């Protein structure tokens, strides 16, 4: 998934996700086990970066589409790499304003969901 995100191809991201549907692997992230396709979307590399972090670095016109696709497939916008950076931080540092804006809006929604779920 990381390579698909890095190449900024929404079709490649969708294809890797579909392949993941049949995978029985489990990835543990944030105290939850994710299986199959979800595991591929939330997987981290040796530096703790997710595919969303990779998409945030890219300056291709389709980078915004890739970031949206990853989020819709279950990527965690608030996930931090080993340096403590979210994908939004990476996008801002890279000057990728389109992706940074998509992530800003999504992060606000994630924080609100966490707040609401935590208050029950």
C-alpha distances in whole Angstrom, upper triangle without the diagonal:
4,5,5,6,8,10,11,10,11,11,8,6,9,9,6,8,11,10,9,13,15,13,16,14,15,14,16,16,19,21,19,18,15,14,12,10,11,10,6,7,9,8,10,10,14,15,14,11,9,6,9,11,10,10,14,14,14,18,17,19,16,14,16,15,11,12,14,12,9,13,14,11,12,11,14,15,18,16,17,16,19,21,21,19,17,15,18,20,18,18,22,22,20,23,20,22,21,17,20,22,19,18,22,23,20,21,25,24,22,25,27,26,26,29,30,29,30,34,34
4,5,5,6,9,10,11,12,13,10,9,12,13,10,11,15,14,13,16,18,16,19,16,17,15,17,16,19,22,20,19,17,17,15,13,13,12,9,8,10,9,9,8,12,12,12,9,7,4,8,9,6,8,11,11,12,15,15,18,15,13,15,15,11,12,15,13,10,14,16,14,14,12,14,15,17,15,15,14,16,18,19,17,15,13,16,17,15,15,19,19,17,20,18,20,19,16,18,21,19,17,21,22,20,20,24,24,22,25,27,26,26,30,31,30,31,34,35
4,5,5,6,9,9,12,12,9,9,12,12,10,12,15,14,14,18,19,18,20,19,20,18,20,20,23,25,24,22,20,20,17,15,16,15,12,12,14,12,12,11,14,15,15,12,11,8,11,11,8,9,13,12,11,15,14,17,14,13,16,15,12,13,16,14,13,16,18,16,17,15,17,18,20,18,19,17,19,21,22,20,18,16,19,20,17,17,21,20,18,20,18,21,20,17,20,22,20,20,23,25,23,23,27,27,25,28,31,30,30,33,34,33,34,38,39
4,5,5,6,6,8,8,5,5,9,9,8,10,13,13,13,16,18,17,20,19,20,19,21,20,23,26,24,23,19,19,17,14,15,15,11,11,13,13,14,14,17,18,17,14,12,8,10,12,9,9,13,13,11,14,13,15,12,11,14,12,9,11,14,11,10,14,15,14,15,14,17,17,20,19,20,18,21,23,23,21,19,16,18,20,18,17,21,21,19,21,18,20,19,16,19,21,19,18,22,23,21,22,26,25,24,27,29,28,29,32,33,32,34,37,38
4,5,5,7,8,10,8,6,10,11,10,11,15,15,15,18,20,19,22,20,20,19,21,19,21,24,23,22,19,19,18,15,15,15,12,10,12,12,13,13,16,16,15,12,9,6,7,9,6,5,9,10,8,12,11,13,10,8,11,10,6,8,11,10,8,12,14,13,14,12,14,14,17,16,17,16,19,20,20,18,16,12,15,17,14,13,17,18,15,17,14,17,15,12,15,17,15,15,19,20,18,19,23,22,21,24,26,26,26,29,31,30,31,35,36
4,5,8,10,12,10,10,13,14,13,15,18,18,18,21,23,22,24,22,23,21,23,21,23,26,25,25,22,22,21,18,18,18,14,13,15,14,14,13,16,15,15,12,11,8,9,9,5,6,9,8,6,10,9,12,11,9,12,12,9,10,14,13,12,15,17,16,17,15,17,16,19,17,18,16,19,19,20,17,16,13,15,17,13,13,16,16,14,16,13,17,16,13,16,18,17,17,20,22,20,21,25,25,24,26,29,28,29,32,33,33,34,37,38
4,6,9,10,8,9,13,13,13,15,17,18,18,21,23,23,26,24,25,23,26,24,27,30,28,27,24,24,22,19,20,20,16,15,18,17,17,16,19,19,19,16,14,11,12,13,9,8,11,10,8,10,8,11,9,9,12,12,9,12,15,14,13,17,18,17,19,17,20,19,22,21,21,20,22,23,24,21,20,16,18,20,16,15,19,19,16,17,15,18,16,15,18,20,18,19,22,23,22,24,27,27,26,29,31,31,31,34,36,35,37,40,41
4,6,9,8,8,11,13,13,14,17,18,18,21,23,23,26,25,25,23,26,24,26,29,28,27,24,24,22,19,19,20,16,15,17,17,18,18,21,20,20,16,14,10,11,12,9,7,10,10,7,9,7,8,6,5,9,8,6,9,11,11,11,14,15,15,17,15,18,17,20,20,21,20,23,23,23,20,18,15,16,18,15,14,17,18,15,16,13,15,13,12,15,17,15,16,19,20,19,21,24,24,24,26,29,28,29,32,33,33,35,37,39
4,5,5,6,9,10,11,12,14,16,17,19,21,21,25,24,25,24,26,25,27,30,28,27,23,23,21,17,18,19,16,14,18,18,19,19,23,22,22,18,16,12,13,15,12,10,13,14,11,12,9,10,7,8,10,8,6,10,12,10,11,14,15,14,17,16,19,19,22,22,23,22,25,26,26,23,21,17,19,21,19,17,21,22,19,19,16,18,16,14,18,19,17,18,21,22,20,23,26,25,25,28,30,29,30,33,34,34,35,38,39
4,5,5,6,9,10,11,12,14,15,17,20,20,23,23,24,23,25,24,26,28,26,25,22,21,19,15,16,18,15,13,16,18,19,20,24,23,22,19,16,12,12,15,13,10,14,15,13,14,11,11,7,8,9,6,5,9,9,7,9,12,12,11,14,14,17,17,21,21,23,23,26,27,26,23,21,17,19,22,19,18,21,23,20,21,17,18,15,14,17,18,15,16,20,20,18,21,23,22,22,26,27,26,28,31,31,31,33,36,36
4,5,5,6,9,10,11,12,14,16,18,19,22,22,24,23,26,25,28,30,27,26,22,21,18,15,17,18,15,14,18,19,21,21,25,25,24,21,18,14,15,18,16,14,17,18,16,17,14,14,10,12,13,10,9,12,12,9,11,14,14,13,16,16,20,20,24,23,25,25,28,30,29,27,24,21,22,25,23,21,25,26,23,24,21,22,19,18,21,22,19,20,24,23,21,24,27,25,25,29,30,29,30,33,34,33,35,38,39
4,5,5,6,8,10,11,12,14,16,17,20,20,21,21,24,23,26,28,26,24,21,20,17,13,15,16,13,12,16,16,18,18,22,23,22,19,16,12,14,16,14,12,16,17,15,17,14,15,12,12,14,12,9,12,14,11,11,15,15,13,16,15,19,20,23,22,24,23,26,27,28,25,23,19,22,24,22,20,24,25,22,24,21,23,20,18,21,23,20,20,24,24,22,24,27,26,25,29,31,29,30,34,34,33,35,38,39
4,5,5,6,9,10,11,13,15,15,19,18,19,18,21,20,22,25,22,21,17,17,14,11,12,13,10,9,13,13,15,16,20,21,19,16,13,9,11,14,12,11,14,16,14,17,15,15,12,11,13,10,7,10,11,8,7,11,11,9,12,12,15,16,20,19,21,20,23,25,25,22,20,17,19,22,19,18,22,23,21,22,19,21,18,16,19,20,17,17,21,21,19,21,24,23,22,25,27,25,26,30,30,29,31,34,35
4,6,5,6,9,10,11,14,15,18,18,19,19,22,21,24,26,23,21,18,16,14,10,12,14,11,10,14,15,18,19,23,24,22,19,16,13,14,17,16,14,17,19,18,20,17,17,14,14,14,11,9,12,11,8,9,12,11,9,12,13,17,18,21,21,23,23,26,28,28,25,22,19,21,24,23,21,25,27,24,25,22,23,20,18,21,22,19,19,23,22,20,22,25,23,22,26,27,25,27,30,30,29,32,34,35
4,5,5,6,9,10,12,13,17,17,19,19,22,22,25,27,24,22,18,17,13,10,13,14,12,12,16,16,19,20,23,24,23,20,17,14,16,19,17,16,20,21,19,21,19,19,16,16,18,15,12,15,15,11,12,15,14,12,15,15,19,21,24,23,25,25,28,30,29,27,25,22,24,27,25,24,28,29,27,28,24,26,23,21,24,25,22,22,26,26,23,25,28,27,26,29,31,29,30,33,33,32,34,37,37
4,5,5,6,9,11,11,14,14,16,16,19,19,22,24,21,19,16,14,11,8,11,11,8,9,13,13,15,16,20,21,20,17,14,12,14,17,15,15,18,19,18,21,19,20,17,16,18,15,12,14,15,12,11,14,14,11,13,14,17,19,22,20,22,22,24,27,27,25,22,20,23,25,23,23,26,27,25,27,24,26,24,21,24,25,22,22,25,25,22,24,27,26,24,28,30,27,28,32,32,31,33,36,36
4,5,5,7,9,10,13,13,14,14,17,18,20,22,19,17,13,12,9,5,8,9,7,7,11,12,15,17,21,22,20,18,14,12,14,17,16,15,18,20,20,22,21,21,18,17,18,15,12,14,14,10,9,12,11,8,10,11,15,17,20,19,21,21,24,27,26,24,22,19,22,25,23,23,26,28,26,27,24,26,23,20,23,24,21,20,24,23,20,22,25,23,22,25,27,24,25,29,29,27,29,33,32
4,5,5,8,10,13,14,16,17,20,20,23,24,21,19,15,13,9,7,10,12,10,11,14,15,19,20,24,25,23,21,18,15,17,21,19,19,22,24,23,25,23,24,20,20,20,17,15,17,17,13,13,15,14,10,13,15,18,21,24,22,25,25,28,30,30,28,25,23,26,28,27,26,30,31,29,31,27,29,26,23,26,27,24,23,27,26,23,25,28,26,25,28,29,27,28,31,31,29,32,35,34
4,5,6,7,11,12,14,16,19,20,24,24,21,18,15,12,9,7,11,12,9,11,15,15,18,19,22,24,23,21,18,16,18,21,20,19,23,24,23,26,24,25,22,21,22,20,17,19,19,15,15,17,16,13,15,16,20,22,25,23,25,25,27,30,30,29,26,24,27,29,27,27,31,32,30,32,29,31,28,25,28,29,26,25,29,29,26,27,30,28,27,30,32,29,30,33,33,31,34,37,36
4,5,5,8,9,11,12,16,17,20,21,18,15,11,9,5,4,8,8,6,9,12,12,15,17,20,22,20,19,16,14,17,19,19,19,22,24,23,26,25,26,22,21,22,20,17,18,18,15,13,16,15,11,13,14,17,20,22,20,23,22,25,28,27,26,24,22,25,28,26,26,30,31,29,31,28,30,28,24,27,28,25,24,27,27,24,25,28,26,24,27,29,26,27,30,30,28,30,34,33
4,6,8,10,12,14,17,18,21,21,18,15,11,9,5,5,8,9,9,11,13,14,18,20,23,25,23,22,18,17,19,22,22,21,24,26,26,29,27,28,24,23,24,21,19,20,19,16,15,17,15,11,13,15,18,21,24,22,25,25,28,30,30,28,26,24,27,30,28,28,32,33,32,34,30,32,29,26,28,29,26,25,28,28,24,26,28,26,24,28,29,26,26,30,30,27,30,33,32
4,6,9,12,14,18,20,23,23,19,16,13,10,6,8,11,11,11,14,16,16,19,21,24,26,24,24,20,19,22,25,24,24,27,29,28,31,30,31,27,26,27,24,22,23,23,19,18,20,19,15,16,18,21,24,27,25,27,27,29,32,32,31,29,27,30,33,31,31,35,36,34,36,33,35,33,29,32,33,29,28,32,31,28,29,32,30,28,31,32,29,29,33,33,30,32,36,34
4,6,9,11,15,17,20,20,17,14,11,8,5,7,10,9,9,12,14,13,17,18,21,23,21,21,18,18,20,23,22,23,26,27,27,31,29,31,27,26,27,25,22,23,23,20,18,20,19,15,16,17,20,23,25,23,25,24,26,29,29,29,27,25,29,31,29,30,33,34,33,35,32,34,32,29,31,32,29,28,31,31,27,28,31,29,27,30,32,29,29,32,32,30,31,35,34
4,7,10,13,16,19,18,15,12,10,6,5,9,11,9,11,14,14,14,17,19,21,24,22,22,19,19,22,24,24,25,28,29,30,33,32,34,30,29,29,27,24,25,25,22,20,21,21,17,17,18,20,24,25,23,25,25,26,30,29,29,27,27,30,32,31,32,35,36,35,37,34,36,34,31,32,34,31,29,32,32,28,29,32,30,27,30,31,28,28,32,32,29,30,33,32
4,7,10,13,16,16,13,10,8,6,6,9,10,7,9,12,12,11,14,16,18,20,18,19,17,17,20,22,22,23,26,27,28,31,31,32,29,27,28,27,23,23,24,21,19,20,21,17,16,17,18,22,23,20,22,21,23,26,26,26,25,24,28,29,28,29,33,33,32,35,32,34,33,29,31,32,29,27,30,31,27,27,30,29,26,28,30,27,27,30,31,28,29,32,32
4,7,10,13,12,10,6,6,5,7,10,9,6,9,12,10,10,12,15,17,19,16,17,15,17,19,20,21,23,25,26,28,31,31,33,29,27,28,27,23,23,24,21,18,19,20,16,15,15,16,20,20,18,19,19,21,24,24,24,23,22,26,27,26,28,31,31,31,34,31,33,32,28,29,31,28,26,29,29,25,25,28,26,23,25,27,24,23,27,28,25,25,29,28
4,6,10,10,8,6,5,7,9,10,9,5,8,10,8,7,9,12,14,16,13,14,12,14,16,17,18,20,22,23,25,29,29,30,27,25,26,25,22,21,22,20,16,17,18,15,13,13,13,17,17,14,16,16,17,20,20,20,19,19,23,24,23,25,28,28,28,31,29,30,29,25,26,28,26,23,26,26,23,22,25,24,21,23,25,23,21,25,26,23,24,27,27
4,7,6,6,4,6,9,12,13,11,8,11,12,9,8,10,13,14,16,12,14,13,16,17,18,20,21,23,24,26,30,30,32,29,27,27,26,23,22,23,21,18,18,19,17,14,13,13,16,16,13,14,15,16,19,18,19,18,19,22,23,23,25,27,28,28,31,29,30,30,26,26,28,26,23,25,26,22,21,24,23,19,21,23,21,19,23,24,21,21,25,25
4,5,5,6,8,11,13,14,11,9,11,11,7,8,9,12,14,14,11,12,11,14,14,15,18,19,20,22,24,27,28,30,27,24,24,24,21,19,20,20,16,16,18,15,12,11,10,13,12,9,11,12,13,16,15,16,15,16,19,20,20,22,24,25,25,28,26,27,27,23,23,25,23,19,21,22,19,18,20,20,16,17,20,18,16,19,21,18,18,22,23
4,6,8,10,14,17,17,13,12,15,14,10,11,12,15,16,16,12,14,13,16,16,16,19,21,21,23,26,29,30,31,29,26,25,25,23,20,21,21,18,16,18,17,13,12,10,12,11,9,10,12,14,16,14,15,14,16,18,19,20,22,24,25,26,28,26,27,27,23,23,24,22,19,20,21,18,16,19,18,14,15,18,16,13,16,18,16,15,19,20
4,7,10,13,17,18,14,13,16,16,12,13,14,17,18,18,15,17,16,19,19,20,23,24,24,27,29,32,33,34,32,29,28,28,26,24,24,24,20,19,21,19,15,15,13,16,14,12,14,16,17,19,17,19,18,20,22,23,24,26,28,28,30,32,30,31,30,27,26,28,26,22,24,24,21,19,21,21,17,17,20,17,15,18,19,16,15,19,19
4,6,10,13,14,11,10,14,14,11,12,14,17,19,20,16,17,16,18,18,20,22,23,24,26,28,32,32,33,30,28,27,27,24,22,22,21,18,17,18,16,13,13,12,16,15,13,15,17,19,21,19,20,19,20,22,24,24,26,28,29,30,32,30,31,30,26,26,27,25,22,24,24,20,19,21,20,16,18,20,17,15,18,19,16,16,20,19
4,7,10,12,9,8,12,12,10,11,13,17,19,20,16,18,16,18,19,20,22,23,25,27,28,32,32,33,30,28,27,27,24,22,23,21,18,18,18,16,13,14,13,17,17,15,17,18,20,23,21,22,20,21,24,25,25,27,30,30,31,33,31,32,31,27,27,29,26,23,26,26,22,21,24,22,19,21,22,19,18,22,22,19,19,23,22
4,7,8,6,5,9,9,8,9,12,16,18,19,16,16,14,15,16,19,20,21,22,25,26,29,29,30,27,25,25,23,21,20,20,18,15,15,15,12,10,11,12,16,16,14,17,18,20,23,22,22,20,20,23,24,24,25,28,29,29,31,29,30,28,25,26,27,24,22,24,24,20,20,23,21,18,20,22,19,18,22,22,19,21,24,24
4,6,6,5,8,10,10,10,14,17,19,21,18,18,16,16,18,20,21,22,24,26,27,30,30,31,27,26,26,24,21,21,21,18,16,17,16,13,12,13,15,18,20,17,20,21,23,26,25,25,22,22,25,27,26,27,31,31,31,33,31,32,30,27,28,29,26,24,27,27,23,23,26,24,21,24,25,22,22,25,25,23,24,27,27
4,6,5,7,9,10,11,14,17,20,22,19,19,16,15,17,20,20,21,23,25,26,29,28,29,25,24,24,22,20,20,20,17,15,16,16,12,12,13,16,19,21,19,21,22,24,27,26,26,23,22,25,28,26,27,30,31,31,33,30,31,29,26,28,29,26,24,27,27,23,24,27,25,22,25,27,24,24,28,28,25,27,30,29
4,5,5,6,9,10,14,16,20,21,18,17,14,13,15,18,18,18,20,23,23,26,25,25,22,21,21,19,16,16,16,13,11,13,12,8,9,11,14,17,19,17,20,20,23,26,25,24,21,20,23,25,24,24,28,29,28,30,27,28,26,23,25,26,22,21,24,24,21,22,25,23,20,24,25,22,23,27,27,24,26,30,29
4,5,5,6,8,12,15,19,19,16,15,12,12,13,16,17,17,19,22,22,25,25,25,22,20,20,18,16,15,15,13,10,11,11,7,6,8,10,14,16,14,17,18,21,23,22,21,19,18,20,23,22,23,26,27,27,28,25,26,25,21,23,24,20,19,22,22,18,19,22,19,17,20,22,19,19,23,23,21,23,26,26
4,5,5,6,10,12,16,17,14,14,11,11,13,16,16,17,19,21,22,26,25,27,23,21,22,20,17,17,17,15,12,13,14,11,9,9,11,15,16,14,16,16,19,22,21,20,18,18,21,23,22,23,26,27,26,29,26,27,26,22,24,25,22,20,23,24,20,20,23,22,19,22,24,21,21,24,25,23,24,27,27
4,6,5,9,11,15,16,14,12,9,9,11,14,14,15,17,19,19,23,22,24,20,19,19,18,15,15,16,13,10,13,13,10,10,9,12,15,17,14,16,16,18,21,21,20,18,16,20,22,20,21,25,25,24,26,24,26,24,20,22,24,21,19,23,23,20,20,24,22,20,23,25,23,23,26,27,25,26,30,30
4,6,9,12,15,16,13,11,8,7,8,11,12,12,14,17,17,20,20,21,18,16,16,15,12,11,12,10,7,9,10,7,7,6,9,11,14,12,14,15,18,20,19,18,15,13,17,19,18,18,21,23,22,24,21,22,21,17,19,20,17,16,19,19,16,17,20,19,17,20,22,20,20,24,24,23,24,28,28
4,7,10,13,14,10,9,6,7,9,11,12,13,15,17,18,22,22,23,20,18,18,18,14,13,14,13,9,10,12,9,7,6,7,10,11,9,11,12,15,17,16,15,13,12,16,17,17,18,21,22,21,24,21,23,22,18,19,21,18,15,19,19,16,16,19,18,15,18,20,18,18,21,23,21,22,25,26
4,7,10,11,9,8,6,8,10,11,12,14,16,17,18,22,22,24,22,19,20,20,16,15,17,15,12,13,15,13,11,9,10,13,14,11,12,11,13,16,16,16,14,14,17,18,17,19,22,22,22,24,22,24,23,20,21,23,21,18,21,22,19,19,22,22,19,21,24,22,21,25,26,24,25,28,29
4,7,7,5,5,5,7,10,9,10,13,14,15,17,21,22,24,22,19,20,20,17,16,18,17,14,15,18,15,14,11,11,13,13,10,10,8,10,13,13,13,12,12,16,16,15,17,20,20,20,23,21,23,23,19,20,22,21,18,21,23,20,19,22,22,19,21,24,23,22,25,27,25,26,29,30
4,5,5,5,7,9,11,10,10,14,15,15,17,20,22,24,22,19,21,22,18,17,20,19,16,18,20,18,17,14,15,16,16,12,12,9,10,13,14,14,14,14,17,17,15,18,20,19,19,22,21,24,24,20,21,24,23,20,23,25,22,22,25,26,23,24,28,27,25,29,31,29,29,33,34
4,6,7,10,12,15,13,13,17,17,17,19,23,24,27,26,22,24,25,22,21,24,23,20,21,24,22,20,17,17,18,18,14,13,9,9,12,14,14,15,16,19,18,16,19,22,20,20,24,23,26,26,23,23,27,25,23,25,28,25,24,27,28,25,26,30,29,27,30,33,31,31,34,36
4,5,9,12,13,11,11,15,15,14,17,21,23,26,24,21,23,24,21,19,22,22,19,20,23,22,20,17,16,16,16,12,10,6,5,8,10,11,12,13,16,15,13,16,19,17,17,21,20,23,24,21,20,24,23,20,22,25,23,21,25,26,23,24,28,27,26,28,31,30,29,33,34
4,7,10,11,9,11,14,14,15,17,21,23,25,24,20,21,22,19,17,20,20,17,17,21,19,17,14,13,13,13,9,7,4,5,8,9,10,10,11,15,14,13,16,18,17,18,21,20,22,23,19,19,22,21,18,20,23,20,19,22,23,20,21,24,24,22,25,27,26,26,29,31
4,7,8,6,7,10,11,11,14,17,19,21,20,16,18,19,16,14,17,17,14,15,18,17,15,12,11,11,12,8,7,5,7,9,10,9,9,8,12,12,10,13,15,15,15,18,17,19,19,16,16,19,18,15,18,20,18,17,20,21,19,20,24,23,22,25,27,26,26,30,31
4,5,5,7,9,10,11,13,17,18,20,18,15,16,16,13,11,14,14,10,11,14,13,12,8,9,10,11,8,8,8,11,13,12,11,9,8,12,13,11,13,16,16,16,19,17,19,18,15,15,18,16,14,17,19,16,15,19,19,17,19,22,21,20,24,25,24,25,28,30
4,5,5,6,9,10,11,15,15,17,14,12,13,13,10,9,12,11,8,10,13,11,11,8,10,11,13,11,12,11,14,16,16,13,11,9,12,14,12,13,16,17,15,18,15,18,17,13,15,17,15,13,17,18,16,16,20,20,18,20,23,22,22,25,27,26,27,30,31
4,5,5,6,9,10,13,14,16,13,10,11,11,8,6,9,10,7,8,11,11,10,7,8,8,10,9,10,11,14,15,14,12,9,6,9,11,10,10,13,14,13,15,13,14,13,10,11,14,11,10,13,15,12,13,16,17,15,17,20,20,20,23,24,24,25,28,30
4,5,5,7,9,12,14,16,15,11,12,14,11,9,12,13,10,11,15,15,14,10,10,9,10,9,9,8,12,12,12,9,7,4,8,9,7,8,11,11,11,13,12,14,14,10,11,14,13,11,14,16,14,14,17,18,17,18,22,22,21,24,26,26,26,29,31
4,5,5,7,11,12,14,13,10,12,13,10,9,13,13,11,13,16,15,15,12,13,12,14,12,12,11,14,14,15,12,11,8,11,12,9,9,13,13,11,14,12,15,14,11,13,16,15,13,16,19,17,17,21,21,20,22,25,25,25,27,29,29,30,33,34
4,5,5,9,9,11,9,6,8,9,7,6,10,10,9,11,14,14,14,11,13,12,14,14,14,14,17,17,17,14,12,8,10,12,9,8,12,13,11,12,10,12,11,8,10,13,12,11,15,16,15,16,19,20,19,21,24,24,24,27,29,28,29,32,34
4,6,8,10,12,11,7,8,11,9,7,11,13,11,12,15,16,16,12,13,11,13,13,13,12,16,15,15,11,9,6,7,9,6,4,8,9,8,9,7,9,9,6,7,11,10,9,12,14,14,14,17,18,18,20,22,23,23,26,28,28,28,31,33
4,7,9,12,12,9,11,13,11,11,14,16,14,16,19,19,19,16,16,14,16,15,14,13,16,15,16,12,12,8,10,10,6,6,9,8,6,9,7,11,11,9,10,14,14,13,15,18,17,17,21,22,21,23,26,26,26,29,31,31,32,35,37
4,6,9,9,6,9,11,10,10,14,15,14,16,19,19,20,17,18,16,18,18,18,17,19,19,19,16,15,11,12,13,10,8,11,11,8,10,7,11,11,9,11,14,14,14,17,19,18,19,22,24,23,25,28,28,29,31,33,33,34,37,39
4,7,8,7,9,12,11,12,15,16,16,18,20,21,22,19,21,18,21,21,21,20,22,21,22,18,17,14,14,15,12,9,11,12,8,8,6,9,9,9,11,14,14,15,17,19,20,21,23,25,25,27,29,30,30,33,34,35,36,39,41
4,5,5,8,10,10,11,14,15,16,18,19,20,22,20,21,20,22,22,23,22,25,24,25,21,19,16,16,18,15,12,15,15,12,12,9,12,10,10,14,15,15,16,19,20,20,22,25,25,26,28,30,30,31,34,35,36,37,40,41
4,6,7,8,10,11,13,14,16,17,19,20,22,20,22,20,23,24,24,24,27,27,27,23,21,17,17,19,17,14,16,17,14,13,10,11,9,10,14,14,14,16,18,19,19,22,24,24,25,28,29,30,31,34,35,35,37,39,41
4,5,5,6,9,10,11,12,14,15,17,19,17,20,18,21,22,23,23,26,26,26,22,20,16,16,19,17,14,17,18,15,15,12,13,10,10,14,14,13,15,18,18,18,20,23,23,23,26,28,28,29,32,33,33,35,37,39
4,5,5,6,9,10,11,12,14,15,17,15,17,15,18,18,19,19,23,22,22,18,16,12,13,15,13,10,13,15,12,12,9,10,8,7,10,12,11,12,15,16,15,17,20,20,21,23,25,25,27,29,30,31,32,35,36
4,5,5,6,9,10,11,12,14,16,14,16,14,17,18,19,20,24,23,22,19,16,12,12,15,14,11,13,16,14,13,9,9,6,5,9,9,7,9,12,13,13,15,17,17,18,21,22,23,24,27,28,28,30,32,34
4,5,5,6,9,10,11,12,14,13,16,15,18,19,21,22,25,25,24,21,18,15,15,18,17,14,17,19,17,17,13,13,10,9,12,12,10,12,15,14,14,17,19,18,19,22,23,23,25,27,28,28,31,33,34
4,5,5,6,9,10,10,12,11,14,13,17,17,19,19,22,23,22,19,16,13,14,17,15,13,16,18,16,16,13,14,11,9,12,13,11,12,15,15,14,16,19,19,18,22,23,23,24,27,28,28,30,32,33
4,5,5,6,9,10,11,9,11,10,13,14,16,16,20,20,19,16,13,9,10,14,12,10,14,16,14,15,11,12,10,7,9,11,8,8,12,12,10,13,16,15,15,18,20,20,21,24,25,25,26,29,30
4,5,5,6,9,10,9,11,10,14,15,18,19,23,23,22,19,15,12,13,16,16,13,16,19,18,18,14,14,11,8,11,11,7,8,12,11,9,12,15,14,14,17,19,18,20,22,23,23,25,28,29
4,5,5,6,9,9,12,12,16,16,19,20,24,24,23,20,17,14,15,19,18,16,19,21,20,20,17,17,14,12,14,15,11,12,15,14,12,15,18,16,16,19,21,20,21,24,25,24,27,29,30
4,5,5,6,5,9,9,13,13,16,16,20,21,20,17,14,12,13,17,16,15,18,20,19,20,16,17,15,12,14,15,11,11,15,14,12,13,17,15,14,18,20,18,19,23,23,23,25,28,28
4,5,5,5,7,7,11,12,15,17,20,21,19,17,13,11,12,16,16,15,17,20,19,20,17,17,14,11,13,13,10,9,12,11,8,10,13,12,11,14,16,15,16,19,20,19,21,24,25
4,5,7,10,11,14,15,18,20,24,25,23,21,17,15,16,19,19,18,21,23,23,23,19,19,17,14,16,16,12,12,15,13,10,13,15,13,12,16,17,15,17,20,20,20,22,25,25
4,6,10,11,15,15,18,19,23,24,23,21,17,15,17,21,20,19,22,24,24,24,21,22,19,16,18,18,15,14,17,16,13,15,18,15,14,18,19,17,18,22,22,20,23,26,26
4,6,9,12,12,15,17,20,22,20,19,15,14,16,19,19,19,21,23,23,24,21,22,19,16,17,18,15,13,16,15,12,13,16,13,12,15,16,14,15,19,19,17,20,23,23
4,6,9,8,12,13,17,18,17,15,12,10,13,15,15,15,18,20,20,21,18,19,17,14,15,16,13,11,14,14,11,11,15,13,11,14,16,15,15,19,20,18,20,23,24
4,6,5,9,12,15,16,14,13,9,9,11,14,14,15,17,19,19,21,18,19,18,14,14,15,13,10,12,13,9,9,12,11,9,11,14,12,12,16,17,16,17,20,22
4,6,9,11,15,15,13,11,7,7,8,10,11,12,14,16,17,18,15,15,15,11,11,12,10,7,9,10,7,6,10,10,8,10,13,13,12,15,17,17,18,21,23
4,6,10,13,13,10,9,6,8,8,10,12,13,14,16,17,19,17,17,17,14,12,14,13,9,10,12,9,6,10,11,8,9,12,12,11,14,16,16,16,19,21
4,7,10,11,9,8,6,7,10,11,12,13,15,16,18,19,18,19,19,15,14,16,15,11,13,15,12,10,14,14,11,12,16,15,14,16,19,18,18,21,23
4,7,7,5,5,5,7,10,9,10,13,14,14,16,18,18,19,20,16,15,17,17,13,14,17,15,12,16,17,14,14,18,18,16,19,22,21,20,24,26
4,5,5,5,7,8,11,10,10,13,15,14,15,18,18,20,20,17,16,19,19,15,17,20,18,16,19,20,18,18,22,22,20,23,25,24,24,27,29
4,5,7,10,12,15,13,12,16,17,16,17,21,21,22,24,20,19,23,22,19,20,23,21,19,22,24,21,21,25,25,22,25,28,27,26,29,31
4,6,9,11,13,11,10,14,15,13,15,18,19,21,22,20,18,21,22,18,19,22,21,18,21,23,21,21,25,25,23,25,28,28,26,30,32
4,7,10,11,9,10,14,14,13,16,18,19,20,21,18,16,19,20,16,16,20,18,15,18,20,18,17,21,22,19,21,24,24,23,26,28
4,7,8,6,7,10,11,10,12,15,15,16,18,15,13,16,16,13,13,17,16,13,16,18,16,16,20,21,19,21,24,24,23,26,29
4,5,5,6,9,10,11,13,14,13,14,15,12,10,13,13,9,10,13,12,10,13,15,13,13,17,18,16,19,22,21,21,24,27
4,5,5,6,9,10,10,12,11,12,12,9,8,11,11,8,10,13,11,10,14,15,14,15,18,19,18,21,23,23,23,26,29
4,5,5,6,9,10,10,9,9,10,7,5,8,9,6,7,10,10,9,12,14,13,14,17,18,18,20,22,23,23,26,28
4,5,5,6,9,10,10,11,13,10,8,11,12,9,10,13,13,12,14,17,16,16,19,21,20,22,24,25,25,27,30
4,5,5,6,9,8,10,12,10,8,12,13,11,12,15,15,14,17,19,18,19,22,23,22,24,27,27,27,30,33
4,5,5,6,5,7,8,6,5,9,10,9,10,14,14,13,16,18,18,19,22,23,23,25,27,28,28,31,33
4,5,5,6,6,9,8,6,9,11,10,10,14,15,14,16,19,19,19,22,24,24,25,28,29,29,31,34
4,6,8,9,12,11,9,13,15,13,14,17,18,17,19,22,22,22,25,26,26,28,30,31,31,33,36
4,5,8,11,10,9,13,15,14,15,18,19,18,21,23,23,24,27,28,28,30,32,33,33,36,38
4,6,9,9,8,11,13,13,14,17,18,18,20,23,23,24,26,28,28,30,32,33,34,36,38
4,6,6,6,9,10,11,12,15,16,16,18,20,21,22,24,26,26,28,30,31,32,34,37
4,6,5,6,9,10,10,12,14,15,16,19,20,21,23,24,25,27,29,30,31,33,35
4,5,5,6,9,10,11,13,14,16,17,19,20,22,23,25,26,28,29,30,32,34
4,5,5,6,9,10,11,12,14,16,16,18,20,21,22,24,26,27,28,30,32
4,6,5,6,9,10,10,12,14,15,16,18,20,21,22,24,25,26,28,31
4,5,5,6,9,10,11,13,14,15,17,19,20,21,23,24,26,27,30
4,6,5,6,9,10,11,12,14,16,17,18,20,21,23,24,26,28
4,5,5,6,8,10,10,12,14,15,16,18,20,21,22,24,26
4,6,5,6,9,10,11,12,14,15,17,18,20,21,23,25
4,6,5,7,9,10,11,13,15,16,17,19,20,22,24
4,5,5,6,9,10,11,12,14,15,16,18,20,22
4,5,5,6,8,10,10,12,14,15,16,18,20
4,5,5,6,9,10,11,12,14,15,17,19
4,5,5,6,9,10,11,12,14,15,17
4,5,5,6,9,10,10,12,14,16
4,5,5,6,9,10,10,12,15
4,5,5,6,8,10,11,13
4,5,5,6,8,10,11
4,5,5,6,8,10
4,6,5,6,9
4,5,5,7
4,5,6
4,6
4
